[in-house]
Amino acid sequence: YVLKTLDGNTSISRTRFNSIEISVLDKDPQMAADIANSFAVFLDSIKYEMVQSRALSLLGSLESQARKQQMLIDTLKKSMDFFSNNGVMSQFQRGYLIEAFAQSSPTERAQLKKLVDSNILYGEEFDKVERIYEKEIDNLIQINKFVVQTRADVDTYLTQKFIMDKAVPAQKKSFPIRWLVVVVGLSFAALLAILLIFIREKQSDFRQAIGMR
């Protein structure tokens, strides 16, 4: 009954200035003004809660992905360390190794042969792991950027409205109380959805004012 009464006594429309006009009609003009102004009080907080809820969910997913990405990078790093500990070098370094081997004396060549053989055997695999490692490092950097941006969305509160004219008690009971608000970056449909959520959440607050008169 409370929601039905409030819905029947509340009018929401877009003005030619692309702002939102909310009209509330009640037997008590002051009550109508208070109800209209209460929309202004809670509009930002409800939208912020909706945005924050989505941002928190996204932040949790991003942080989980960042942890998995770090584990993958650590595994790749261990593989690269294994190759390095066995004398395997990067493609650039192998060029110098082969050149040194070709120009070495027979004694030096015998000492270098094992190192050259290891690089011939594992060099291609090392290059593959190294490329993947560098790519995954870049991916982790991008994920961490999104984490920082999303955390900022969670922690930052930006107002979504600018009130042009607050509601005041009407001179005549038959005239609705008007409250004008310019909504920043919010569609008319989104505003209606937020107001509906607001009405449902504040049903107990309105029950005494409207339903129990």
Order of alpha helices (4+ residues) and beta strands (2+ residues): alpha-beta-beta-alpha-alpha-alpha-beta-beta-alpha-alpha
